[in-house]
Amino acid sequence: MTDHPLWVLFFSALISSTLLPGGSEALLVYQAANQTHSATMLLLVATAGNSLGGMLSWGMGRCWIWHFPARQLAQKYYTAISRLQHWGSPILLFSWLPIIGDPLCFVAGWLKLSFIWSVLFIAIGKTARYAAILWLI
């Protein structure tokens, strides 16, 4: 594979948390099955990379509002906006979900939700997903 499997896992998880395709789950399973590192270390690295990717989406949303006011973005991300306005930062526990996770993070930044609460809920959701994968194998 490579001399640096944890870095590969980190960057795979980071890329997987953006709109780009990635295979962090498959890589996590591969590394866990081959015992390249402890399950705890793999969980921490994958979570860190994926959470950072979610916060990059949050940051893009935060920057986006300067260029596109509420009316222009509301039509494109209506579902994510309405969920976030109703539930607030805790909805980011679902940021790990395919298709809706990236827009949730993006819109959270656009709505100027708290950075600290956003990081917390994104990290908890992504940790739970990777922990479930490791538990299943």
C-alpha positions, 0 to 999 in steps of 0.5 A, spaced: 500 500 500 504 505 502 509 507 508 504 512 511 497 508 511 494 513 516 495 519 512 492 516 506 486 514 510 486 522 513 486 524 506 481 519 503 476 521 509 477 529 508 476 528 500 470 523 502 467 529 506 467 534 500 463 533 494 468 529 491 468 521 491 472 518 496 472 511 499 474 512 506 470 507 509 473 501 504 480 504 506 478 504 513 475 496 513 482 494 509 486 497 514 482 495 520 482 488 517 490 488 516 491 491 523 495 496 520 494 500 526 489 500 532 482 501 531 482 507 536 487 510 532 484 508 525 477 511 528 481 518 530 484 519 524 478 517 519 474 522 524 479 528 524 479 528 516 472 527 515 470 532 520 475 537 517 472 536 510 465 537 513 468 544 516 471 546 510 464 545 507 461 549 513 467 555 511 465 555 504 458 556 506 460 562 511 464 565 505 458 564 500 454 568 503 458 574 502 457 573 494 450 570 494 444 573 499 439 569 502 434 569 496 439 566 491 441 560 495 434 559 499 431 556 492 437 551 491 438 549 498 431 549 501 430 543 504 437 543 508 435 551 510 429 549 513 432 543 517 437 547 519 433 553 521 428 548 525 433 543 528 439 548 529 446 545 529 444 538 532 442 536 525 449 536 523 449 529 527 447 527 520 452 530 516 455 523 515 449 521 510 451 521 503 447 526 498 445 531 504 451 531 509 455 536 504 449 541 503 447 541 511 455 543 512 455 548 507 448 551 509 450 551 516 456 556 515 451 560 510 446 561 516 452 563 520 451 557 525 456 557 531 463 554 529 464 550 536 457 547 536 458 545 528 464 542 529 462 538 535 456 535 532 459 534 525 465 530 529 460 526 533 456 524 527 462 522 523 465 518 529 459 514 530 459 512 523 466 510 523 465 507 530 459 503 527 463 500 521 469 498 525 464 495 530 461 491 524 468 488 522 
